[in-house]
């Protein structure tokens, strides 16, 4: 028997099964709402920011 979880967006019960292509969300709408929240930086993952441009070793002409 598949597990039942709560949709992270609207809290409806969702069957966790391969047939549910939106899991853990209940619908495409809830999935898009969550994606929009990440895109607008409503959610953040704490931690030290990554360096945008890693240092590359300099070429040395010998």
URMO-V395568 format. One record per pair of residues at least 12 apart in sequence whose ideal C-beta (glycine too) atoms are under 6 Angstrom apart, sorted by sequence separation. I is the first residue (numbers start at 0). GAP is how many residues later the second one is. If there is no record, write none. Layout:
i: (I & I)
gap: (GAP & GAP)
This chain:
i: (13 & 1 & 2 & 1 & 11 & 1 & 6 & 4 & 6 & 9 & 8 & 6 & 8 & 8)
gap: (12 & 13 & 13 & 14 & 14 & 15 & 18 & 19 & 19 & 20 & 21 & 23 & 24 & 25)
